[in-house]
Amino acid sequence: MKRLMTAVTTLMLVWEDRLKRDERGSVTTEHVLWAVAVIAIVGIVVAAVKTFVEIQAGKIN
């Protein structure tokens, strides 16, 4: 019985350790997704401003 309890306790500790690692990875994934979203938004804004400036510069000539 003592061996069974030791085995179960060991499995629980290993499982808990895996869950902790999985959670830490999800935070990293979330940060990467936010970074990609911010870069995409900045790219869209830059393209819009560039287009606006080029149109206004074309009207000057």
C-alpha positions as CSV (number, residue, x, y, z in Angstrom):
1,M,0.0,0.0,0.0
2,K,2.9,2.3,0.8
3,R,4.3,1.8,-2.7
4,L,1.0,2.6,-4.3
5,M,0.7,5.9,-2.3
6,T,4.2,6.8,-3.3
7,A,3.5,6.1,-7.0
8,V,0.3,8.1,-6.9
9,T,1.9,11.0,-5.1
10,T,4.8,11.0,-7.7
11,L,2.4,11.0,-10.6
12,M,0.4,13.9,-9.1
13,L,3.6,15.9,-8.6
14,V,4.7,15.2,-12.2
15,W,1.2,16.2,-13.5
16,E,1.2,19.4,-11.5
17,D,4.6,20.3,-12.8
18,R,3.4,19.8,-16.4
19,L,0.4,22.0,-15.8
20,K,2.6,24.7,-14.5
21,R,4.9,24.6,-17.5
22,D,1.9,24.7,-19.9
23,E,0.6,27.8,-18.2
24,R,3.9,29.6,-18.5
25,G,4.0,28.8,-22.2
26,S,0.5,30.3,-22.7
27,V,1.6,33.6,-21.3
28,T,4.5,33.7,-23.8
29,T,2.1,32.8,-26.7
30,E,-0.2,35.6,-25.6
31,H,2.6,38.1,-25.6
32,V,3.7,37.0,-29.1
33,L,0.1,37.4,-30.4
34,W,-0.2,40.9,-28.9
35,A,3.1,41.9,-30.5
36,V,2.0,40.6,-33.9
37,A,-1.3,42.5,-33.5
38,V,0.5,45.8,-32.6
39,I,2.9,45.4,-35.5
40,A,0.0,44.9,-37.9
41,I,-1.9,47.9,-36.6
42,V,1.2,50.1,-36.9
43,G,1.8,48.9,-40.4
44,I,-1.8,49.8,-41.4
45,V,-1.5,53.2,-39.8
46,V,1.8,53.9,-41.6
47,A,0.4,52.8,-44.9
48,A,-2.7,55.0,-44.4
49,V,-0.6,58.1,-43.5
50,K,1.8,57.5,-46.5
51,T,-1.1,57.2,-48.9
52,F,-2.7,60.4,-47.5
53,V,0.5,62.3,-47.8
54,E,1.1,61.1,-51.4
55,I,-2.4,62.1,-52.4
56,Q,-2.0,65.5,-50.9
57,A,1.4,66.0,-52.5
58,G,-0.1,65.0,-55.9
59,K,-2.7,67.8,-55.5
60,I,0.1,70.4,-55.1
61,N,1.5,69.9,-58.6
